[in-house]
Amino acid sequence: MKKRILVSQIVTLLLLVLTRPESWPLFWTGLAVMALGQAVRLAASAAIVKSKTLTTTGPYAAVRNPLYLGTMIMTAGLLIMLSAPSRPLLTAGAWAFAAAAFGWIYYVTIKAEEVFLLSVYGADFEKYKQAAPALLPCLGGIAGFFDSGAYSAEVFRKNKEWRGMTAAFALAALVAARIKYGF
């Protein structure tokens, strides 16, 4: 999906506008979940050499789409932050909307990427597809997260993951301000 980032930003903006966060314990829990998701994204962005090779090491040994897995974990963290115990229907609606929107976005994106990867890497991609699940990590590949040889500082800098980290920090700051000032 060519407009995946724009659509994701619109969905996130709608979630921010339509929810009424109110809980500091949920904020801190959500922040911890967001940090876990960001850690997954940081690891993935230090391992993937985009459009040059089929990356199957590091987090890619456990899951074919660790960047998307990290984003989904971060989204869950944001939804925890935005949850309002006094408004269970609003909270449930936000979670359902996010699940439907991001489920659709990433389903379409992953399918398109798989067609591309199959056309470029053929049997190697088919073998990899059999070895690593699309989104939920396999336990056998978890050790790949701890394989320091799979990571490169140069690759990390080239992939510019700092932009996503900055956006996550800004989202968390905005939610904290909404809780503190009640807007």
N, C-alpha and C positions, 0 to 999 in steps of 0.2 A: 504494500500500500504506500504509494508515493507521498501521501499527505498524512502519514501516521503521526508524526510529531505535532503537526498543527491540530489534528483531531484530538490527540491526547491532551494538548494544552487547553483546548476548548472544554473538554470533559472535566479536566481538573478545575478550571475556572468556574464551571457550573457547580461542581461539588463545593467549592469554597463559598460561592454566593448563596447556595440553597441550604446549607447546613447551619447549625447554631452550636458550635463547640462550647462546652461549659465545664469540663472536668480536667483539673490538673493531673490527677492520677492517670486518666486516659491519655492525656497529652504526653506524659513522661513514658508511658508504656508504648505509645505509638512512635515516639522519638527513638526508642530503643529498637523497635522493629524496623523503622526507616534506616537506622544506622546499619543493621544487619543487611538489609537489601542493598545499601550503598556499598558495603564491604564486598558483597558478591559482584556488584558492577565494577568496582575498582579492580578486583582480581581478574575478571573477564576482560576488561579493557587493557590490562597489562599483558594479556596472553594472546589476544587475537590480532593477526596480521590481516586486515581486511582486504579482500579482493586480490590477494597474492598467493594464498595457500589455504588448504583445508586444515583449520586448527582443530586438533583432537587431544591436546594436552592441557594441563592446568585444569581449570573448572570445566573445560570442554570435554574432559575425560568422563565427567559425571553427568553432564547434561548438554544437549546440543545448543541450547539458547540461554546461557547463563546471564547475558545482559538483560534479556526479557524476564527471566526469573527474578533477577535483582529488582527490576522495575516493578514487577508484581508484588514483591515483598514490600518495597517502598510504598506502593499504593495502599497495601493493607495497613501499613503504619500510619499513613495519612488518614485513612478512614477511621482507624482507632482514635486518632487525635480529634477528628471531626465528630465523633459519636457523642450523642447527648442522651444520658440516661433518662432525663425528664421528657424526652421526645422519641420514644421507641419507634413510632411509625416513620418519622422523618429519617431516623438513623437507618432503619431497615430499607427504606426507599433509596437512600444514598448508596448503601452497599449493593443493592440490586442493580441500580443504574450503573455503578462503576463496574460490576462484574459483567453485565451485558455489554457495555461499551468497550471495555478493555479486552474482554473475551473475543469480541468480533474483530477488533483492531489486530490483535496478535494472531488470531486464527488466520486471517487473510494474509498478514505479513509473513508468517512462518510458511504457509503453503507456497507463496510466491518465491520466497528464498529457497525453499527446497527444490522447486523446479529449476531455478538458476543453478544451484549447487550440483544437482544431478546432471545438468547439461555440461557443466565445466569439469566436474570430478568423476562422473560416471560411477563405476564399480567401487571406487574408494569411498564415495559418499554413501552408496548403498550399504557397504560394510559398516561404516561409521553409524549410519542410521539404525542398524541392527544392534550396535553395541551401546549406544547412548540414547536415553529417552529425550523427547523434545523439551519438556519443561520440569518434570519432577526428577531430581537427581537420583541416579542409581547408587546404592551403597557401595558397590564395587569400585566406582569411579571417584568416590569422595577423596581418596588419597591424592588425586590429581590437584586438588586445591592446595595441597602442602608441598607440591613438587616445585621447588624454587627455580629449577632449570626451565620451567615453562614460562617464566615471566621476564619481561624486558622493560627497563625504565624508558628506553627510547620509544618502544611501541606504546607504552602508557602515555607519554607526552604527545605522541602523534595522534592518539585517539581522543584527546581533549576531554577526558571524563570530568575534569574540574568544572566544566559548564553544568553538568547534571548535579554535581555536588553543591554548587552555588545555588542552583534552583531549589534543591531540597532544603538547604539552610534557609532560604528566603521563605519557602512555604511554611516551615516550622516556626519561623519568627512571626509570620502573619497570623498563624493559628494561635500562637501564644498571646499576641496582641489582642486578638478577638476574644480570647478567654478573659484576659485581664480587664479589658475595657468594655466587654459585653456587646460587641457589635458583630 
